[in-house]
Amino acid sequence: MLDHVHCQFDRHTAVTDISLEIKAGEVVCLLGPSGCGKTTLLRIAAGLQVPSAGKVFLGGNLVSAADGLHWPPERRNLGLAFQESALFPHLTVLENVCFGITSLPRNQRKSHALDLLGRLGMAGAARAYPHTLSGGQQQRVALARALAPSPHVMLLDEPFSSLDARLRDQIRDDTLHVLKELGTATLLVTHDPEEAMFMADRIALMREGKIVQTGTPTDLYCNPADPFVVRFFGQVNECTGEVHNGSVRTPLGDLDAHDFPEGSTVQVLIRPEAVQVKPLDSDEDDTRNSHVLVSRLLGSTSLLHICAHGAGGQEMHLHARVPGVFLPKEGQPVSLGLDMSQVFMFRQ
Ligand SMILES: Nc1ncnc2c1ncn2[C@@H]1O[C@H](COP(=O)(O)OP(=O)(O)OP(=O)(O)O)[C@@H](O)[C@H]1O
């Protein structure tokens, strides 16, 4: 647990007043753009970096405090895995995984290591040497090695980012199941919102050394605290408008804005999946209608670029994401609706 942690490098403040608790069996993701302080926090939890202020507790023990108390990493009962985790080249896969296990009698270490390798799909490579394995296989072994001593806490820093997309999905999936089966408290650093949503019970989204919002993936996606949170989870359509008679006028219609003061300027963020597109008959064709500019199939969804025309004459280029194959031709007139659960308004 991090309690009001602060870290300063010379004059640069890397993280400010961070408090975060992780329960046994919980996966918490530190998510944020490059340089926001994620790795610094993970290093503080690991004991690789001394915080300038605040406290760190692990398994009920105070392990770091501003009065100089500092437990080194090897005393903290942690599992650590990084983007490129180096295995011991002169040891076999099995010997690598057995290396850190000290809590079990010798005759049980091998079966425990083999069990973990099996859960991560690597039992068949137990006798191989690391240099004969692919990057993805080495990363699985590194995860098994980190888990082998049954640590209280697993600290993972972008452990999947060096893998190609398909392999990454598989290893993420296997890792999540192993962490959940073992009930390990896990802190995972990532800059990838999809990875955070896949792995996390809770996400702490960071910006410039601070936590902007903490909550379940659903909390952050469906109840974002500010525009930064909305934008971090994917491209959004944005417009602004003034509140008149409790509503704000947009090219997609007048939206209820009773929660904002009359006359205030409101920023409207519309996720592409919130835009509902209905083709109009060609004979309803009219330059005042919204119409399709480009359609592209992206796999499980289709992305439509649309020129939206509002009742007040406003025009907006927007993106709509529609499930399945839906590819209206260029120029197709459409009417537009909105799923308001994916539309967010903030006062400017
Ligand atoms: N040892 C250090 N000395 C000086 N500045 C540092 C040190 N470590 C990190 N920083 C600075 O602290 C800030 C946070 O860095 P950190 O590595 O924690 O960010 P991050 O969110 O993990 O970024 P990335 O995703 O790019 O790894 C950055 O501005 C970085 O330059």
The ligand as a Gaussian input file, in Angstrom:
#p B3LYP/6-31G(d) Opt

LIG

0 1
 N       16.273000       8.548000     -11.841000
 C       15.676000       9.642000     -12.335000
 N       16.280000      10.835000     -12.322000
 C       15.669000      11.949000     -12.794000
 N       14.415000      11.963000     -13.308000
 C       13.760000      10.793000     -13.347000
 C       14.354000       9.565000     -12.873000
 N       13.440000       8.563000     -13.054000
 C       12.357000       9.121000     -13.620000
 N       12.527000      10.449000     -13.793000
 C       11.556000      11.402000     -14.346000
 O       10.334000      11.240000     -13.632000
 C        9.207000      11.300000     -14.496000
 C        8.392000      10.033000     -14.390000
 O        9.152000       8.963000     -14.971000
 P        8.592000       7.465000     -15.000000
 O        9.633000       6.609000     -15.633000
 O        8.121000       7.093000     -13.643000
 O        7.335000       7.633000     -15.978000
 P        6.471000       6.519000     -16.696000
 O        5.047000       6.940000     -16.568000
 O        6.805000       5.164000     -16.187000
 O        6.940000       6.662000     -18.208000
 P        7.156000       5.529000     -19.344000
 O        5.791000       4.971000     -19.635000
 O        7.733000       6.320000     -20.481000
 O        8.105000       4.528000     -18.779000
 C        9.766000      11.546000     -15.889000
 O        9.712000      12.930000     -16.153000
 C       11.204000      11.079000     -15.799000
 O       12.027000      11.782000     -16.697000

